[in-house]
Structures are given as structure tokens and as C-alpha cells.
Amino acid sequence: MNTDTQQYDVFVSHTHADIALCEPLQQALDRWGVRYWFDTSSAVIGNALLSEVLSAMQRSQHLLRICTSNTNASSWMQRELGMFLAFETARLDQGQPQGKIITVRFDGYSPDAIDQTRLFVDAAEKPTAASIDDVRRALGRDMGAVVFDGSDADYLWWICKYSRGYVISVKRGANSGSLMLHRANCGYVSSPTGRDPGDWKFTEGGVFKVTALTGEELQLWAQQRNASRAQLVLTCTCLAT
């Protein structure tokens, strides 16, 4: 539960119409251990809510803006941007480090002058995993283990981007005590399976994939998932190359 003294790494600015769109990003922020403020209230803006927003923003290091076609008509998002800039000026006057303003653009939003001079992530024409990874790097966070379940496009982007990373393939419903570790460029986890091209699936069929930049991170994921019983079997020949 939030308290009046809680500090946040990120204040997430968004319209209530875009709450569902923000869910993958919230999951990523949780995975990275980011402390963030995200308003899910549907209350009409009033003095109490304004005071809460101002307090949370004052205690947030960075501003993350989720911008869509709904943003253009949102005077409240413009107000949040102005408030953050005002707090940022006050921090600089006090010799405190400058916060980051990160704009994530979806279809229907045209970048403005502020966006063009700050950190900008274009999520309109790329897989969700790619834009989330851009946000991660902007925040300077470690990736950790990433689960791709029901999203082949995102998974294929990841193994192409991080071809020297690591992957495990997990059967749905399985409670096996062992999992095999592969490089991301291993044909076993990067080539289609099934005889019919319509059955070529990576994460949308009977298995899902878990990726990480190190094998140790996947070992930790497997142990946490199976109460320390799962052990990765490092026998795939791709690891020898």
C-alpha cells in the first residue's frame, strides 16, 4: 500500500482509456523492481485527487508518458507534464540530479517539441517486446528472465536482437524437474516446429519460452518456479560454440 512518504522511481502518465494498453509495461516494471506510481482511479479530477497526484509526482524520479490518440485530447496529461517540469526545475535549483522524461508513442500520437528533446520510444511499428526493452534501457535496468507466452512475434524479435542470449522451452502444465538450456540462436528454439507451416509455433502452442542474457538468470527462474527442484540440463550442443 502506498504511503505519504513512499519514493517512486517512475510516475506513469496515461489516460484512463489506455489503462489496458499499459499492462505489459506494468508487468515489466514489476519484473525490473521499479517502484512506480500508476493511477487506476476513474474519479473525476478534484482537489483530493490533484493533491495525491502532485504528492506522488514530487516523490518520483522520472516521468514515463504513455501517448496514444487519446493523449491529444487529454488536458490532464499536459498538466502532469507541466507539473513534472516545474518539479524538475526546483530539483535542479537545489542541486539534485535531473529526472528523465520518457515518451512511449503509440499509433495516433504526434510527438511534440518536448518529446523530441527527451527520451523517445516509438512503439507504433515494432513488437511490444522491442518497445519495452527500449524503456528498460532508458531506465538503466537489468533485463532478468523474460517469459514469452502466446506472443511469437515478440519472442522472435528477442532471439534476433539477443542471439547470444539464452532460452529454455517449457511445456505447458509440465512439472518436470529438469529443463534444457539453449543459446538463442540454437535451431531447436529458433526454427519452426511442426510439419504444416500453419502449425509453426514458438510460444503459442504447447510450449512457452523463457529468455535471459545469462544462463544463471534462467537457472534462478527455474528454481523459483519449481520450488528449487528444477535444474537446467546444460547438454545442448549449441552451448559448446
DAGIJO-V664366 format. One record per pair of residues at least 6 apart in sequence whose C-alpha atoms are under 7 Angstrom apart, sorted by the first residue. I is the first residue (numbers start at 1). J is the second residue. D is the distance in Angstrom with one decimal. If there is no record, write none. Layout:
I;J;D / I;J;D
This chain:
7;59;5.1 / 7;60;6.2 / 8;35;5.0 / 8;36;5.2 / 8;37;6.6 / 8;59;5.9 / 8;60;4.5 / 8;61;6.4 / 9;34;6.2 / 9;35;5.1 / 9;36;5.7 / 9;60;5.4 / 9;61;5.0 / 9;62;6.1 / 10;35;6.5 / 10;36;4.6 / 10;37;6.5 / 10;60;5.4 / 10;61;5.9 / 10;62;4.7 / 10;63;5.6 / 10;64;6.5 / 11;36;5.7 / 11;37;4.9 / 11;38;6.7 / 11;57;6.1 / 11;60;5.7 / 11;62;6.2 / 11;63;4.9 / 11;64;6.0 / 12;36;7.0 / 12;37;6.1 / 12;38;5.4 / 12;63;6.2 / 12;64;4.8 / 12;65;6.0 / 13;64;6.0 / 13;65;4.7 / 13;66;6.2 / 13;77;6.4 / 14;65;6.2 / 14;66;5.2 / 14;67;6.9 / 14;77;6.6 / 15;70;6.8 / 15;71;6.6 / 25;132;6.4 / 32;141;6.4 / 32;142;6.7 / 32;143;6.8 / 37;56;6.8 / 57;84;6.7 / 58;87;6.4 / 61;99;5.4 / 62;99;4.9 / 62;100;4.8 / 62;101;6.0 / 63;100;6.2 / 63;101;4.8 / 63;102;6.2 / 64;101;6.0 / 64;102;4.8 / 64;103;6.0 / 65;102;6.1 / 65;103;4.7 / 65;104;6.0 / 66;103;6.3 / 66;104;5.1 / 66;105;6.5 / 67;103;6.9 / 67;104;5.9 / 67;105;5.0 / 67;106;6.0 / 67;109;6.1 / 68;105;6.3 / 68;106;5.0 / 68;107;5.9 / 68;108;5.5 / 68;109;4.9 / 69;107;6.7 / 69;108;4.2 / 69;109;5.0 / 71;77;6.9 / 72;109;6.9 / 88;98;6.5 / 88;99;6.7 / 92;98;6.4 / 101;118;6.1 / 101;119;6.2 / 102;118;6.7 / 102;119;4.8 / 102;120;5.8 / 103;115;6.3 / 103;119;6.4 / 103;120;4.9 / 103;121;6.0 / 104;120;6.2 / 104;121;4.7 / 104;122;5.9 / 104;123;6.3 / 105;121;6.2 / 105;122;5.0 / 105;123;5.5 / 105;124;6.4 / 106;122;6.8 / 106;123;5.3 / 106;124;4.5 / 107;124;5.1 / 121;131;6.4 / 121;134;6.5 / 122;131;6.9 / 123;131;5.3 / 127;153;6.5 / 127;154;5.5 / 128;154;6.4 / 129;154;5.2 / 144;212;5.8 / 144;217;6.3 / 145;210;6.5 / 145;211;5.5 / 145;212;4.7 / 145;217;6.0 / 145;218;6.1 / 145;221;6.7 / 146;210;5.5 / 146;211;5.2 / 146;212;6.3 / 147;209;6.0 / 147;210;4.5 / 147;211;6.5 / 148;155;6.0 / 148;203;6.3 / 148;208;6.1 / 148;209;5.2 / 148;210;6.0 / 149;203;5.2 / 149;204;6.6 / 149;208;5.0 / 149;209;6.6 / 150;203;5.0 / 150;204;4.2 / 151;203;6.0 / 151;204;6.4 / 152;201;7.0 / 152;202;5.7 / 152;203;5.5 / 152;204;6.6 / 159;184;5.2 / 159;185;6.7 / 163;184;4.9 / 163;185;5.1 / 164;183;6.1 / 164;184;5.9 / 164;185;6.8 / 165;183;5.8 / 165;184;5.3 / 165;212;6.0 / 165;213;4.5 / 165;214;6.4 / 166;181;6.9 / 166;182;5.6 / 166;183;4.5 / 166;184;5.1 / 166;211;5.6 / 166;212;5.4 / 166;213;5.9 / 166;214;6.2 / 166;215;6.0 / 167;181;6.0 / 167;182;5.2 / 167;183;6.0 / 167;184;5.6 / 167;209;6.7 / 167;210;5.7 / 167;211;4.5 / 167;212;6.7 / 168;179;6.8 / 168;180;6.0 / 168;181;5.1 / 168;182;6.2 / 168;209;5.8 / 168;210;5.4 / 168;211;6.6 / 169;207;6.4 / 169;208;5.9 / 169;209;4.7 / 169;210;6.6 / 170;207;5.3 / 170;208;5.4 / 170;209;6.1 / 171;206;6.0 / 171;207;4.3 / 171;208;6.6 / 172;206;5.8 / 172;207;5.4 / 177;229;5.8 / 177;230;4.4 / 177;231;6.3 / 178;230;5.1 / 178;231;4.9 / 178;232;5.5 / 178;233;6.3 / 179;231;6.4 / 179;232;4.7 / 179;233;5.8 / 180;232;5.4 / 180;233;4.8 / 180;234;6.2 / 181;232;6.1 / 181;233;6.3 / 181;234;5.6 / 181;236;6.7 / 182;236;6.2 / 182;238;6.5 / 182;239;6.6 / 183;238;6.2 / 183;239;6.4 / 184;190;6.9 / 186;238;5.9 / 192;200;4.9 / 192;201;6.2 / 192;202;6.9 / 193;200;5.1 / 193;201;6.4 / 194;200;5.6 / 202;208;6.8 / 203;209;6.1 / 212;218;6.3 / 219;231;6.8 / 219;232;6.2 / 222;230;5.5 / 222;231;6.9 / 223;229;6.1 / 223;230;5.3
